[in-house]
Amino acid sequence: MKTIVSSLAAGIVFGLGLALSGMTQADKVIGFLDVADAWDPSLAFVMVGAIAVHLVLFRLILKRSSPLFGDSFGIPTRTDIDTRLVAGSAIFGVGWAIGGYCPGPGLASLASGAPNALAFVLSMIGGMVFFHAWDAHRKEVAYQAPQPTTSFLDETTAGEQS
């Protein structure tokens, strides 16, 4: 129960922070991303503030043996940069620039009832469903691919022996 209550509290604080900072206003975000025309640098202060808080608190929190409401910290261990990471980042960036939302602010903006926020969230969910189906199909096809019974070297050495 503590985990659910703390997750709800963190979500509320996060949503309020997004709303107060202007991150839920698509026009403001697009203005921040449009550095060639009418650039609005105000969201840079929000990002710098968030990074500063993270830099300090992340190190302090990791000095604990475990989280307050969990058994262990869920810190990713992968450090490689692969095609999926780069492609996903590019799609995320293009979606952010076109829609003016990223997932957190998009979900928080649903509370306003704005049609563009609803369209963004539905598109985001559609993209996730599409990717999940495509990725499962890709893995199934790779798993069922016929394995070669002989290699090129086997065929060449067999020809030399006769």
BALO-374198 format. One record per atom (N, C-alpha, C, O): residue number from 1; y, z, x; atom name. Coordinates in Angstrom, 3 decimals. Last residue first. Example, Ala and Ser with C-alpha at 12.3 -4.5 7.8 and 13.67 -1.06 7.14 Angstrom:
// BALO-374198
2:-2.250:7.080:12.850:N
2:-1.060:7.140:13.670:CA
2:0.030:7.870:12.900:C
2:1.138:8.039:13.409:O
1:-5.690:7.800:13.190:N
1:-4.500:7.800:12.300:CA
1:-3.300:7.800:13.200:C
1:-3.319:8.465:14.236:O
// end
This chain:
// BALO-374198
162:-35.111:-54.049:36.723:N
162:-36.087:-55.064:36.315:CA
162:-36.043:-56.301:37.130:C
162:-36.814:-57.229:36.887:O
161:-33.069:-52.428:37.722:N
161:-34.445:-52.049:38.005:CA
161:-35.431:-53.163:37.637:C
161:-36.518:-53.205:38.213:O
160:-30.676:-53.384:36.775:N
160:-30.949:-53.546:38.199:CA
160:-32.418:-53.282:38.517:C
160:-32.958:-53.845:39.469:O
159:-30.697:-52.635:34.122:N
159:-30.729:-54.053:34.438:CA
159:-31.075:-54.306:35.894:C
159:-31.692:-55.320:36.222:O
158:-30.452:-49.896:34.374:N
158:-31.689:-50.425:33.784:CA
158:-31.812:-51.903:34.094:C
158:-32.921:-52.392:34.311:O
157:-27.881:-49.609:35.340:N
157:-28.990:-49.296:36.238:CA
157:-30.305:-49.798:35.684:C
157:-31.208:-50.103:36.462:O
156:-26.449:-50.404:33.078:N
156:-26.334:-51.169:34.326:CA
156:-27.500:-50.868:35.258:C
156:-28.043:-51.773:35.891:O
155:-27.137:-48.501:31.124:N
155:-27.432:-49.917:30.875:CA
155:-27.390:-50.726:32.180:C
155:-28.203:-51.631:32.371:O
154:-26.197:-46.150:32.286:N
154:-27.624:-46.284:31.974:CA
154:-28.000:-47.745:31.811:C
154:-29.044:-48.185:32.292:O
153:-23.439:-46.655:32.375:N
153:-24.194:-46.546:33.626:CA
153:-25.692:-46.703:33.389:C
153:-26.385:-47.320:34.197:O
152:-22.760:-46.576:29.700:N
152:-22.593:-47.827:30.425:CA
152:-23.420:-47.807:31.715:C
152:-24.022:-48.811:32.095:O
151:-25.248:-44.605:27.998:N
151:-23.934:-44.823:28.588:CA
151:-23.904:-46.168:29.285:C
151:-24.939:-46.818:29.434:O
150:-26.783:-44.277:24.813:N
150:-26.838:-44.606:26.237:CA
150:-25.426:-44.806:26.738:C
150:-24.523:-45.140:25.972:O
149:-26.001:-43.361:22.368:N
149:-27.313:-42.942:22.873:CA
149:-27.468:-43.251:24.352:C
149:-28.202:-42.563:25.061:O
148:-22.955:-41.992:21.170:N
148:-23.655:-43.057:21.899:CA
148:-24.973:-42.529:22.467:C
148:-25.049:-41.410:22.975:O
147:-22.744:-40.650:17.920:N
147:-22.722:-40.371:19.345:CA
147:-23.483:-41.481:20.072:C
147:-24.560:-41.873:19.623:O
146:-20.657:-41.381:15.168:N
146:-21.937:-41.557:15.853:CA
146:-21.783:-41.326:17.352:C
146:-20.806:-41.759:17.965:O
145:-18.747:-38.840:13.573:N
145:-18.745:-40.042:14.402:CA
145:-20.067:-40.173:15.141:C
145:-20.562:-39.188:15.689:O
144:-18.498:-36.518:12.142:N
144:-19.551:-37.440:11.738:CA
144:-19.614:-38.704:12.595:C
144:-20.466:-39.560:12.355:O
143:-16.271:-35.293:13.263:N
143:-17.555:-34.600:13.339:CA
143:-18.712:-35.556:13.052:C
143:-19.784:-35.429:13.644:O
142:-14.237:-37.046:12.594:N
142:-14.546:-36.834:14.016:CA
142:-15.911:-36.178:14.182:C
142:-16.630:-36.473:15.137:O
141:-14.266:-36.721:9.820:N
141:-14.571:-38.028:10.396:CA
141:-14.954:-37.880:11.868:C
141:-15.897:-38.522:12.332:O
140:-13.484:-34.026:9.660:N
140:-14.786:-34.442:9.129:CA
140:-15.203:-35.783:9.718:C
140:-16.367:-35.966:10.077:O
139:-10.913:-34.101:10.738:N
139:-11.947:-33.314:11.417:CA
139:-13.342:-33.719:10.952:C
139:-14.278:-33.752:11.751:O
138:-9.663:-35.719:8.813:N
138:-9.707:-36.142:10.218:CA
138:-10.789:-35.399:10.977:C
138:-11.509:-35.998:11.776:O
137:-9.896:-34.088:6.529:N
137:-10.552:-35.405:6.574:CA
137:-10.707:-35.885:8.016:C
137:-11.761:-36.397:8.394:O
136:-8.277:-31.946:7.318:N
136:-9.686:-31.699:7.005:CA
136:-10.467:-33.011:7.063:C
136:-11.580:-33.044:7.588:O
135:-5.835:-33.305:7.579:N
135:-6.426:-32.671:8.745:CA
135:-7.911:-32.384:8.518:C
135:-8.718:-32.561:9.430:O
134:-5.372:-34.143:4.912:N
134:-5.496:-35.135:5.995:CA
134:-6.200:-34.535:7.202:C
134:-7.069:-35.176:7.792:O
133:-5.177:-31.646:3.604:N
133:-6.215:-32.614:3.211:CA
133:-6.450:-33.632:4.326:C
133:-7.596:-33.947:4.649:O
132:-2.965:-30.539:4.975:N
132:-4.248:-29.832:4.946:CA
132:-5.387:-30.797:4.605:C
132:-6.439:-30.769:5.244:O
131:-0.960:-32.431:4.409:N
131:-1.414:-32.230:5.783:CA
131:-2.778:-31.549:5.813:C
131:-3.649:-31.939:6.590:O
130:-0.732:-32.132:1.587:N
130:-1.105:-33.420:2.181:CA
130:-1.650:-33.223:3.587:C
130:-2.691:-33.784:3.929:O
129:0.105:-29.453:1.459:N
129:-1.151:-29.851:0.817:CA
129:-1.649:-31.168:1.414:C
129:-2.835:-31.312:1.711:O
128:2.561:-29.671:2.826:N
128:1.508:-28.782:3.333:CA
128:0.146:-29.166:2.756:C
128:-0.850:-29.200:3.478:O
127:3.949:-31.465:1.167:N
127:3.671:-31.816:2.556:CA
127:2.565:-30.960:3.153:C
127:1.726:-31.461:3.901:O
126:4.132:-29.884:-1.162:N
126:3.415:-31.160:-1.178:CA
126:3.042:-31.614:0.217:C
126:1.931:-32.100:0.433:O
125:5.783:-27.858:-0.180:N
125:4.426:-27.529:-0.607:CA
125:3.570:-28.800:-0.645:C
125:2.418:-28.790:-0.210:O
124:8.081:-29.412:0.263:N
124:7.466:-28.678:1.366:CA
124:6.015:-28.335:1.022:C
124:5.122:-28.507:1.852:O
123:8.670:-30.275:-2.313:N
123:8.344:-31.259:-1.272:CA
123:7.640:-30.599:-0.097:C
123:6.707:-31.166:0.472:O
122:9.244:-27.813:-3.497:N
122:8.129:-28.608:-4.003:CA
122:7.703:-29.668:-2.979:C
122:6.512:-29.923:-2.805:O
121:11.491:-27.116:-1.945:N
121:10.292:-26.273:-1.894:CA
121:9.081:-27.043:-2.415:C
121:7.997:-26.941:-1.839:O
120:13.305:-29.206:-2.632:N
120:12.896:-28.975:-1.246:CA
120:11.585:-28.203:-1.194:C
120:10.665:-28.593:-0.476:O
119:13.592:-28.866:-5.392:N
119:13.054:-30.130:-4.876:CA
119:12.560:-29.951:-3.444:C
119:11.512:-30.484:-3.080:O
118:14.769:-26.321:-5.396:N
118:13.467:-26.521:-6.031:CA
118:12.806:-27.795:-5.510:C
118:11.609:-27.808:-5.223:O
117:17.156:-26.960:-4.125:N
117:16.267:-25.971:-3.511:CA
117:14.863:-26.121:-4.092:C
117:13.878:-26.056:-3.358:O
116:18.290:-28.741:-5.943:N
116:17.921:-29.247:-4.618:CA
116:17.013:-28.267:-3.875:C
116:16.181:-28.694:-3.074:O
115:18.772:-27.085:-8.199:N
115:17.752:-28.136:-8.262:CA
115:17.335:-28.661:-6.883:C
115:16.167:-28.989:-6.673:O
114:19.084:-23.583:-7.901:N
114:19.630:-24.887:-7.523:CA
114:18.530:-25.940:-7.538:C
114:17.466:-25.726:-6.957:O
113:18.434:-20.988:-8.411:N
113:18.115:-21.977:-9.443:CA
113:18.644:-23.363:-9.137:C
113:18.655:-24.231:-10.010:O
112:18.652:-18.951:-6.663:N
112:19.908:-19.477:-7.214:CA
112:19.653:-20.469:-8.343:C
112:20.548:-20.757:-9.138:O
111:16.085:-18.525:-5.806:N
111:16.680:-17.516:-6.680:CA
111:17.976:-18.010:-7.317:C
111:18.358:-17.542:-8.390:O
110:15.645:-20.515:-3.967:N
110:15.068:-20.682:-5.308:CA
110:15.680:-19.698:-6.299:C
110:15.785:-19.995:-7.489:O
109:16.572:-19.656:-1.555:N
109:17.503:-20.405:-2.402:CA
109:16.945:-20.667:-3.802:C
109:17.696:-21.003:-4.717:O
108:14.323:-18.619:-0.342:N
108:15.356:-17.683:-0.800:CA
108:16.326:-18.374:-1.759:C
108:16.845:-17.739:-2.677:O
107:13.022:-21.035:0.296:N
107:12.422:-20.113:-0.676:CA
107:13.453:-19.129:-1.219:C
107:13.464:-18.834:-2.415:O
106:14.901:-22.018:2.153:N
106:14.522:-22.806:0.982:CA
106:13.939:-21.922:-0.102:C
106:14.306:-22.034:-1.272:O
105:14.979:-20.058:4.155:N
105:16.133:-20.244:3.292:CA
105:15.824:-21.076:2.040:C
105:16.423:-20.858:0.987:O
104:12.188:-20.580:5.067:N
104:12.702:-19.283:4.605:CA
104:13.908:-19.414:3.686:C
104:13.872:-18.933:2.553:O
103:12.007:-23.485:5.746:N
103:11.204:-22.804:4.725:CA
103:11.763:-21.482:4.201:C
103:11.807:-21.285:2.986:O
102:15.353:-24.838:5.806:N
102:14.064:-24.665:6.450:CA
102:13.283:-23.743:5.502:C
102:13.862:-23.260:4.530:O
101:17.607:-27.254:4.431:N
101:16.860:-26.001:4.334:CA
101:15.715:-26.015:5.338:C
101:15.178:-27.071:5.673:O
100:18.671:-29.727:4.448:N
100:19.599:-28.620:4.661:CA
100:18.923:-27.256:4.551:C
100:19.592:-26.223:4.574:O
99:17.251:-32.098:4.225:N
99:17.345:-31.213:3.066:CA
99:18.362:-30.100:3.218:C
99:18.865:-29.580:2.222:O
98:17.661:-33.378:6.737:N
98:17.821:-34.110:5.482:CA
98:18.075:-33.168:4.314:C
98:18.982:-33.389:3.511:O
97:17.237:-31.354:8.632:N
97:18.480:-32.124:8.659:CA
97:18.720:-32.865:7.348:C
97:19.861:-32.970:6.897:O
96:14.672:-30.488:7.930:N
96:15.785:-29.540:7.919:CA
96:17.113:-30.293:7.848:C
96:18.007:-29.913:7.092:O
95:13.179:-32.812:8.365:N
95:13.257:-32.223:7.023:CA
95:14.417:-31.266:6.886:C
95:15.078:-31.228:5.848:O
94:13.541:-33.050:11.134:N
94:14.031:-34.109:10.245:CA
94:14.172:-33.571:8.824:C
94:15.167:-33.841:8.152:O
93:12.279:-30.659:11.992:N
93:13.696:-30.920:12.274:CA
93:14.288:-31.979:11.369:C
93:15.411:-31.831:10.886:O
92:9.611:-31.060:11.089:N
92:10.393:-29.900:10.648:CA
92:11.886:-30.168:10.822:C
92:12.671:-29.931:9.903:O
91:8.944:-33.326:12.586:N
91:8.972:-33.411:11.120:CA
91:9.786:-32.265:10.540:C
91:10.563:-32.465:9.606:O
90:9.095:-32.179:15.164:N
90:9.961:-33.311:14.802:CA
90:10.070:-33.445:13.288:C
90:11.163:-33.655:12.761:O
89:7.083:-30.242:15.003:N
89:8.472:-29.838:15.266:CA
89:9.447:-30.937:14.865:C
89:10.501:-30.660:14.294:O
88:4.838:-31.901:14.644:N
88:5.228:-30.931:13.609:CA
88:6.661:-30.469:13.775:C
88:7.381:-30.318:12.788:O
87:4.853:-33.263:17.107:N
87:5.022:-34.000:15.845:CA
87:5.451:-33.064:14.724:C
87:6.335:-33.404:13.938:O
86:4.448:-31.086:18.877:N
86:5.645:-31.928:18.997:CA
86:5.905:-32.682:17.693:C
86:7.042:-32.737:17.224:O
85:1.949:-30.119:17.955:N
85:3.117:-29.246:18.019:CA
85:4.404:-30.069:18.042:C
85:5.343:-29.775:17.303:O
84:0.289:-32.371:18.248:N
84:0.487:-31.772:16.920:CA
84:1.724:-30.887:16.896:C
84:2.472:-30.899:15.918:O
83:0.337:-32.785:21.029:N
83:0.926:-33.779:20.131:CA
83:1.208:-33.192:18.755:C
83:2.245:-33.478:18.157:O
82:1.086:-29.593:22.626:N
82:0.274:-30.775:22.351:CA
82:0.980:-31.684:21.344:C
82:2.077:-31.382:20.875:O
81:1.487:-27.195:24.913:N
81:2.304:-28.075:24.071:CA
81:1.495:-29.350:23.875:C
81:1.246:-30.094:24.823:O
80:0.038:-23.907:25.133:N
80:0.073:-25.334:25.442:CA
80:0.957:-26.095:24.446:C
80:1.137:-25.681:23.301:O
79:-0.311:-21.299:24.541:N
79:0.957:-21.634:25.196:CA
79:1.073:-23.125:25.486:C
79:2.086:-23.572:26.024:O
78:-1.775:-18.978:22.321:N
78:-1.696:-20.360:22.825:CA
78:-0.320:-20.617:23.422:C
78:0.700:-20.202:22.872:O
77:-1.510:-16.497:21.206:N
77:-1.922:-16.551:22.603:CA
77:-1.844:-17.960:23.179:C
77:-1.847:-18.126:24.399:O
76:0.736:-14.733:19.003:N
76:-0.011:-15.936:19.387:CA
76:-0.338:-15.941:20.878:C
76:0.439:-15.460:21.702:O
75:0.198:-11.481:17.895:N
75:1.003:-12.316:18.792:CA
75:0.185:-13.534:19.190:C
75:-0.941:-13.392:19.666:O
74:0.008:-9.208:15.879:N
74:-0.480:-10.585:15.768:CA
74:0.368:-11.529:16.593:C
74:1.167:-12.292:16.050:O
73:-0.966:-5.995:16.913:N
73:0.106:-6.974:16.801:CA
73:-0.492:-8.372:16.744:C
73:-1.415:-8.677:17.499:O
72:-3.216:-3.979:14.898:N
72:-2.808:-4.645:16.138:CA
72:-1.668:-5.618:15.856:C
72:-1.436:-6.011:14.713:O
71:-3.314:-2.543:12.507:N
71:-4.168:-2.152:13.625:CA
71:-3.717:-2.747:14.952:C
71:-3.819:-2.106:15.998:O
70:-0.338:-1.411:10.708:N
70:-1.419:-2.340:11.040:CA
70:-2.202:-1.848:12.238:C
70:-1.825:-0.879:12.898:O
69:2.192:-0.225:10.412:N
69:1.312:-0.394:9.261:CA
69:0.207:-1.403:9.527:C
69:-0.144:-2.177:8.636:O
68:3.368:-0.062:12.974:N
68:3.396:1.099:12.082:CA
68:2.364:0.978:10.968:C
68:1.725:1.967:10.611:O
67:1.283:-1.546:15.581:N
67:2.354:-1.571:14.585:CA
67:2.290:-0.331:13.686:C
67:1.273:0.363:13.649:O
66:0.439:0.250:18.644:N
66:0.091:-0.568:17.478:CA
66:1.279:-0.592:16.520:C
66:2.180:0.240:16.627:O
65:1.680:1.335:20.863:N
65:0.264:0.986:20.973:CA
65:-0.202:0.118:19.805:C
65:-1.137:-0.668:19.957:O
64:4.909:0.051:21.830:N
64:4.057:0.873:20.966:CA
64:2.602:0.436:21.134:C
64:2.333:-0.705:21.507:O
63:6.151:-1.927:23.150:N
63:5.801:-0.750:23.947:CA
63:4.943:0.226:23.137:C
63:4.322:1.125:23.703:O
62:6.886:-3.773:21.288:N
62:5.628:-4.005:21.994:CA
62:5.234:-2.851:22.919:C
62:4.107:-2.809:23.413:O
61:9.408:-2.810:20.534:N
61:8.277:-2.689:19.608:CA
61:6.954:-2.854:20.335:C
61:5.992:-2.148:20.031:O
60:10.994:-3.517:22.747:N
60:10.816:-2.111:22.379:CA
60:9.589:-1.917:21.493:C
60:8.823:-0.972:21.681:O
59:10.849:-6.311:22.701:N
59:10.360:-5.581:23.864:CA
59:10.124:-4.096:23.546:C
59:9.161:-3.500:24.028:O
58:11.991:-6.818:20.185:N
58:10.643:-7.286:20.485:CA
58:10.056:-6.510:21.653:C
58:8.898:-6.096:21.605:O
57:14.661:-5.821:20.330:N
57:13.644:-5.123:19.540:CA
57:12.214:-5.554:19.861:C
57:11.305:-4.724:19.812:O
56:15.988:-7.668:22.112:N
56:15.966:-6.222:22.343:CA
56:14.778:-5.576:21.629:C
56:13.985:-4.868:22.249:O
55:15.514:-10.230:21.090:N
55:15.285:-9.948:22.508:CA
55:15.165:-8.454:22.777:C
55:14.335:-8.028:23.580:O
54:16.345:-9.947:18.374:N
54:14.934:-10.184:18.718:CA
54:14.644:-9.816:20.167:C
54:13.640:-9.162:20.450:O
53:19.110:-9.686:18.667:N
53:18.342:-8.596:18.060:CA
53:16.869:-8.730:18.426:C
53:16.216:-7.738:18.753:O
52:19.643:-12.224:19.807:N
52:19.961:-10.993:20.534:CA
52:19.168:-9.807:19.983:C
52:18.617:-9.016:20.749:O
51:18.879:-13.966:17.754:N
51:18.178:-14.020:19.047:CA
51:18.429:-12.734:19.833:C
51:17.510:-12.212:20.463:O
50:20.749:-13.278:15.789:N
50:19.315:-13.092:15.533:CA
50:18.528:-13.089:16.837:C
50:17.607:-12.290:17.002:O
49:23.151:-14.033:17.086:N
49:22.925:-12.642:16.672:CA
49:21.450:-12.356:16.441:C
49:20.949:-11.308:16.851:O
48:22.729:-16.774:17.318:N
48:22.877:-15.971:18.533:CA
48:22.640:-14.491:18.214:C
48:22.000:-13.782:18.990:O
47:22.659:-17.464:14.567:N
47:21.491:-17.677:15.428:CA
47:21.570:-16.838:16.698:C
47:20.570:-16.251:17.111:O
46:25.257:-16.775:13.780:N
46:24.101:-16.180:13.101:CA
46:22.870:-16.296:14.002:C
46:22.128:-15.328:14.174:O
45:26.710:-18.468:15.405:N
45:26.865:-17.023:15.574:CA
45:25.708:-16.276:14.914:C
45:25.239:-15.263:15.433:O
44:26.003:-20.917:14.358:N
44:25.614:-20.620:15.735:CA
44:25.721:-19.117:15.992:C
44:24.905:-18.556:16.723:O
43:27.213:-21.112:11.931:N
43:25.815:-20.681:11.939:CA
43:25.299:-20.424:13.351:C
43:24.265:-19.778:13.522:O
42:29.782:-22.104:12.620:N
42:29.625:-20.711:12.185:CA
42:28.174:-20.233:12.204:C
42:27.925:-19.057:12.469:O
41:30.485:-24.712:13.331:N
41:29.746:-23.899:14.309:CA
41:29.421:-22.478:13.834:C
41:28.828:-21.714:14.595:O
40:30.331:-27.613:11.798:N
40:30.653:-26.242:11.398:CA
40:29.858:-25.300:12.308:C
40:28.665:-25.104:12.079:O
39:31.556:-30.881:12.360:N
39:30.677:-29.800:12.792:CA
39:31.212:-28.446:12.371:C
39:32.392:-28.151:12.556:O
38:31.798:-33.615:11.128:N
38:32.537:-32.409:10.742:CA
38:31.696:-31.185:11.069:C
38:31.180:-30.524:10.168:O
37:30.266:-35.344:13.473:N
37:31.322:-35.575:12.480:CA
37:32.102:-34.288:12.212:C
37:32.976:-33.920:12.996:O
36:28.284:-34.715:15.255:N
36:29.071:-35.923:15.528:CA
36:30.254:-36.083:14.583:C
36:31.157:-36.874:14.857:O
35:26.795:-32.582:14.413:N
35:27.694:-32.352:15.545:CA
35:28.592:-33.554:15.833:C
35:29.563:-33.429:16.578:O
34:25.459:-31.448:11.887:N
34:26.209:-32.703:12.059:CA
34:27.241:-32.529:13.169:C
34:28.428:-32.348:12.893:O
33:24.453:-28.922:11.544:N
33:23.620:-29.892:12.260:CA
33:24.355:-31.199:12.566:C
33:23.913:-31.971:13.417:O
32:26.447:-27.712:10.040:N
32:26.132:-27.182:11.364:CA
32:25.357:-28.199:12.194:C
32:25.575:-28.325:13.399:O
31:26.297:-29.212:7.709:N
31:27.539:-29.220:8.487:CA
31:27.334:-28.689:9.894:C
31:27.972:-29.157:10.836:O
30:23.772:-28.401:6.873:N
30:23.959:-29.805:7.268:CA
30:25.243:-29.954:8.076:C
30:25.285:-30.735:9.026:O
29:24.458:-25.746:6.253:N
29:23.469:-26.030:7.299:CA
29:23.620:-27.468:7.791:C
29:23.597:-27.719:8.996:O
28:26.274:-26.132:4.156:N
28:26.711:-25.430:5.367:CA
28:25.759:-25.725:6.533:C
28:26.201:-25.928:7.663:O
27:24.661:-27.372:2.261:N
27:25.830:-28.083:2.798:CA
27:26.326:-27.450:4.093:C
27:26.746:-28.151:5.014:O
26:22.770:-25.351:1.650:N
26:22.352:-26.581:2.327:CA
26:23.532:-27.326:2.944:C
26:23.410:-27.860:4.047:O
25:22.816:-22.081:2.039:N
25:23.717:-23.124:1.531:CA
25:23.432:-24.417:2.314:C
25:23.805:-24.550:3.480:O
24:21.420:-20.157:3.265:N
24:20.833:-20.688:2.032:CA
24:21.712:-21.763:1.395:C
24:21.384:-22.291:0.332:O
23:22.937:-19.261:5.358:N
23:21.792:-20.116:5.692:CA
23:21.115:-20.692:4.443:C
23:20.316:-21.622:4.554:O
22:24.948:-17.461:4.981:N
22:25.209:-18.838:4.572:CA
22:24.061:-19.786:4.856:C
22:24.182:-20.989:4.625:O
21:24.585:-14.795:5.390:N
21:24.994:-15.594:6.544:CA
21:25.327:-17.040:6.183:C
21:25.919:-17.761:6.985:O
20:23.687:-13.831:2.932:N
20:24.994:-13.389:3.431:CA
20:25.498:-14.258:4.582:C
20:26.706:-14.439:4.736:O
19:21.134:-15.113:2.792:N
19:22.169:-15.387:1.793:CA
19:23.557:-15.015:2.319:C
19:24.502:-15.791:2.173:O
18:19.786:-14.028:4.995:N
18:19.962:-15.477:4.876:CA
18:21.100:-15.811:3.914:C
18:21.924:-16.682:4.191:O
17:19.868:-11.308:4.288:N
17:20.512:-11.780:5.524:CA
17:20.758:-13.271:5.489:C
17:21.819:-13.737:5.905:O
16:18.319:-11.354:1.977:N
16:19.737:-10.967:1.893:CA
16:20.504:-11.438:3.134:C
16:21.640:-11.903:3.038:O
15:15.842:-12.110:3.126:N
15:16.493:-12.953:2.122:CA
15:17.977:-12.633:1.975:C
15:18.800:-13.541:1.861:O
14:15.369:-9.875:4.812:N
14:15.466:-11.224:5.368:CA
14:16.210:-12.144:4.401:C
14:17.110:-12.877:4.812:O
13:15.208:-7.810:2.907:N
13:16.251:-7.760:3.947:CA
13:16.463:-9.149:4.555:C
13:17.600:-9.557:4.787:O
12:12.966:-8.751:1.487:N
12:14.255:-8.570:0.808:CA
12:15.396:-8.548:1.816:C
12:16.427:-9.188:1.610:O
11:10.990:-8.712:3.492:N
11:11.352:-9.959:2.819:CA
11:12.694:-9.877:2.119:C
11:13.475:-10.828:2.153:O
10:10.886:-5.974:4.056:N
10:11.298:-6.911:5.107:CA
10:11.721:-8.240:4.495:C
10:12.708:-8.834:4.930:O
9:9.940:-5.032:1.568:N
9:11.246:-4.595:2.083:CA
9:11.762:-5.555:3.153:C
9:12.941:-5.909:3.156:O
8:7.417:-6.295:1.500:N
8:8.418:-6.571:0.460:CA
8:9.815:-6.191:0.947:C
8:10.767:-6.949:0.756:O
7:6.242:-5.064:3.726:N
7:6.410:-6.527:3.691:CA
7:7.460:-6.917:2.664:C
7:8.300:-7.777:2.928:O
6:6.196:-2.404:2.889:N
6:7.011:-2.757:4.054:CA
6:7.228:-4.270:4.120:C
6:8.300:-4.714:4.532:O
5:4.473:-2.644:0.666:N
5:5.847:-2.167:0.472:CA
5:6.721:-2.551:1.664:C
5:7.862:-2.976:1.480:O
4:2.123:-3.527:1.966:N
4:2.749:-4.337:0.913:CA
4:4.202:-3.944:0.725:C
4:5.073:-4.810:0.633:O
3:1.614:-1.393:3.716:N
3:1.807:-2.747:4.243:CA
3:2.524:-3.618:3.220:C
3:3.436:-4.366:3.572:O
2:1.198:0.738:2.001:N
2:2.344:0.782:2.902:CA
2:2.661:-0.610:3.435:C
2:3.828:-0.971:3.590:O
1:-1.198:0.000:0.825:N
1:0.000:0.000:0.000:CA
1:1.267:0.000:0.873:C
1:2.265:-0.639:0.542:O
// end
